[in-house]
Amino acid sequence: MTITLYAHRLSQPSRAVDILLRELGIEHTFHEVDFAGGETHTDWFTHINALQTIPALWVDDHGTPLYLGESHAIMRYLCRTAADQEGAQRWYPGDADPARSARIDQWLDWHHGNVRRHDMFHHIMNLHQTLPMLKREIQSTLLTPLQDGLTPGLAMLEAHLSRQQQGTPALTGDGHPTLADLAISCELHQIMAVGYRFKNYPHVKAWLEAMAERPHAHAVGDRIRAQGHEIREQNSDYLALDAFG
């Protein structure tokens, strides 16, 4: 079986899939896609993923190809088909434990409408690359509303995590993180890298740090940490995140 992940390390969903592949010990090829340059809209990529988004997965199982988009769908597939089912079912048990799977699915569905919906990284990159005279306008008209929109979701996460047993690293209250933890933490780690400190959300911050320090997550996060450092160094006068975080 040959597996290729079409992705980019500055993409939150891409990193979630990449980390899971490593966690499950699944051999794969990483093919970087220049999504910012429009490569997802080319004919060759549209053949791989008609949705024209990253990440995308291509699986060749002895001549039977599978093309798959959407990070949540990809991660569920990987857990269902991994050779190491004992390890995979810690992340997502599928039919082996429908109740636990349903709790994970609940948070995965919540992710798109409450965290992913307020993704601000692309606007942060625009602020980073634009002329100084436009930076404050991007912050006030684009980034501030997204930060405001993210606040209720962070408050809900904080309340939920505060009710978990001390030392429990998962949204579902289990002793092992799940696909939901992976998807949502990769999303929020993106803004942590550029300076959002989560000072009003100590349980969220501790959970994010624990997820980010898992060995595979730490390895995959090199690029976003480097990009975040550059953005903070060059845009500290314009990028106002601390007031909200």
C-alpha atoms as one frame of an Amber mdcrd trajectory, in Angstrom:
protein
   0.000   0.000   0.000   1.292   3.442  -0.980   0.064   6.550   0.827   0.741
  10.162  -0.139  -0.346  13.151   1.935  -0.798  16.355  -0.063  -0.531  19.134
   2.464   1.358  22.120   3.851   2.794  22.564   7.330   1.247  26.034   7.709
  -2.198  24.460   7.310  -3.775  23.485  10.624  -5.784  20.507   9.258  -2.731
  19.333   7.306  -0.645  19.174  10.462  -3.363  17.223  12.284  -3.320  14.498
   9.605   0.470  14.480   9.415   0.750  14.062  13.183  -1.779  11.216  13.198
   0.066   9.369  10.428   3.204   9.538  12.551   1.384   8.585  15.752   0.017
   5.488  14.027   3.367   4.588  12.456   1.922   4.691   8.937   4.561   5.061
   6.236   3.694   7.813   3.812   5.100  10.392   1.435   4.572  14.076   2.227
   3.941  16.180  -0.885   3.940  19.908  -0.167   1.212  21.823  -1.985   1.567
  25.563  -2.571  -2.002  26.392  -1.553  -1.242  30.119  -1.198  -0.017  30.148
  -4.796  -3.180  28.495  -6.073  -1.830  24.984  -6.631  -4.988  23.438  -5.153
  -6.910  24.810  -8.158  -4.706  23.206 -10.811  -5.961  20.327 -12.936  -3.549
  17.790 -11.461  -4.573  18.567  -7.872  -8.290  18.706  -8.682  -7.915  15.121
  -9.920  -6.606  14.204  -6.457  -9.183  16.246  -4.530 -12.192  17.668  -6.348
 -12.846  19.880  -3.287  -9.580  21.733  -4.094  -8.494  21.874  -0.454  -5.672
  20.520   1.644  -5.004  18.126   3.157  -5.757  15.418   0.630  -4.834  11.752
   0.818  -4.032   9.370  -2.013  -3.964   5.668  -1.196  -2.944   3.009  -3.736
  -3.917  -0.367  -2.312  -2.456  -2.786  -4.857  -3.900  -0.924  -7.829  -7.116
   0.235  -6.177  -6.826   4.026  -5.701  -8.583   6.093  -3.062  -8.649   9.881
  -3.191  -9.860  11.578  -0.034 -10.215  15.158   1.194 -11.317  16.800   4.460
  -9.061  16.234   7.460 -11.738  14.748   9.715 -12.712  12.166   7.097  -9.062
  11.357   6.418  -8.263  10.845  10.097 -11.281   8.598  10.667 -10.256   6.517
   7.650  -6.687   6.191   8.916  -7.889   5.010  12.326 -10.262   2.475  10.776
  -7.615   0.991   8.475  -4.379   1.264  10.491  -2.476  -1.955  11.055  -2.029
  -1.012  14.709  -5.677  -1.108  15.708  -4.873  -1.003  19.418  -3.127   2.334
  18.965  -5.615   3.654  16.411  -8.618   2.994  18.611  -7.170   5.215  21.319
  -7.555   8.081  18.866 -10.858   6.943  17.360 -12.452   3.561  18.143 -15.071
   3.542  15.379 -17.569   0.695  15.696 -15.542  -0.879  18.503 -16.929   1.736
  20.911 -19.832   3.682  19.340 -20.469   5.797  22.452 -16.886   7.047  22.695
 -16.780   7.598  18.917 -19.942   9.686  19.181 -18.345  11.898  21.845 -15.314
  12.393  19.597 -17.555  13.134  16.605 -19.408  15.704  18.709 -16.233  17.712
  19.274 -15.072  17.268  15.668 -18.385  18.711  14.451 -18.155  21.512  17.022
 -14.645  22.339  15.787 -15.754  23.574  12.361 -18.542  25.847  13.573 -16.806
  27.309  16.611 -13.028  27.326  16.127 -12.251  26.712  12.464 -14.897  29.273
  11.560 -12.813  32.003  13.201  -9.461  31.052  11.670  -7.436  34.236  11.503
  -4.062  32.961  10.321  -4.500  33.943   6.674  -5.292  37.518   7.705  -2.280
  37.477  10.033  -0.122  36.461   7.059  -1.669  39.281   5.021  -0.833  41.713
   7.817   2.703  40.322   7.943   3.278  40.804   4.212   1.412  44.041   3.507
   2.527  47.663   3.604   2.732  49.310   7.072  -0.027  51.786   6.194  -2.496
  48.899   5.817  -1.486  46.818   8.835  -3.672  48.573  11.413  -6.657  48.382
   9.052  -6.237  44.597   8.732  -5.985  44.280  12.501  -9.073  46.373  13.217
 -11.381  45.317  10.385 -10.426  41.658   9.869  -8.567  40.232  12.856 -10.442
  41.881  15.726 -13.881  40.554  14.638 -12.436  37.036  14.291 -10.913  37.255
  17.773 -14.230  38.436  19.150 -15.972  35.561  17.410 -13.527  33.027  18.847
 -14.077  34.164  22.450 -17.300  32.192  23.157 -15.703  28.997  21.863 -12.640
  29.470  24.024 -14.847  30.157  27.040 -16.754  26.930  26.388 -13.527  24.946
  26.032 -12.167  26.486  29.225 -15.300  25.574  31.193 -15.307  22.037  29.789
 -11.612  21.394  30.484 -11.903  22.858  33.979 -14.416  20.122  34.805 -12.085
  17.342  33.696 -10.064  15.385  36.219  -6.650  16.896  36.865  -4.072  15.515
  34.451  -6.686  14.265  31.953  -5.356  15.343  28.544  -8.445  14.732  26.397
 -11.678  16.542  25.613 -13.600  13.301  26.074 -12.219  12.815  29.590 -10.245
   9.721  28.624  -6.629   9.125  29.459  -5.562   9.480  25.813  -6.183  12.339
  23.364  -8.454  11.728  20.394  -8.952  13.017  16.868 -10.965  15.880  18.359
  -8.048  16.969  20.535  -5.745  16.752  17.533  -7.963  18.782  15.185  -8.850
  21.545  17.643  -5.399  21.865  19.215  -3.715  22.209  15.805  -6.181  24.969
  14.995  -5.520  26.912  18.188  -1.778  26.277  18.270  -1.592  28.341  15.069
  -2.530  31.532  16.903  -0.470  30.571  19.962   2.559  30.495  17.649   1.978
  34.083  16.559   1.484  35.422  20.076  -1.975  34.615  21.442  -1.246  33.769
  25.077  -4.615  32.382  26.254  -4.093  34.245  29.533  -7.850  34.175  30.224
  -8.031  30.449  29.511  -5.464  28.616  31.676  -6.960  25.146  31.185  -7.035
  25.609  27.419  -3.441  26.814  27.489  -2.251  23.822  29.538  -4.096  21.400
  27.246  -2.628  23.055  24.121   0.881  22.949  25.517   0.513  19.261  26.416
  -0.704  18.446  22.903   2.045  20.535  21.256   4.773  18.804  23.242   3.853
  15.314  22.086   6.950  14.236  20.096   5.282  13.966  16.680   3.341  17.198
  17.131   6.525  18.985  18.157   8.352  17.694  15.080   5.568  18.667  12.669
   5.207  22.100  14.312   8.716  23.351  13.511   7.608  25.422  10.541   4.694
  27.148  12.229   6.834  27.984  15.276   9.472  29.541  13.018   6.844  31.472
  11.052   5.191  32.617  14.263   8.494  33.909  15.632   9.118  35.898  12.450
   5.632  37.396  12.528   5.949  38.416  16.189   9.362  39.985  15.628   8.286
  42.038  12.629   4.710  42.974  13.532   4.639  43.486  17.296   3.513  47.096
  16.840   0.534  46.091  14.696  -0.569  42.583  15.682  -2.728  43.065  18.783
  -3.436  39.596  20.154  -2.476  39.845  23.813  -5.407  42.120  24.642  -7.748
  39.326  23.624  -5.756  36.254  24.646
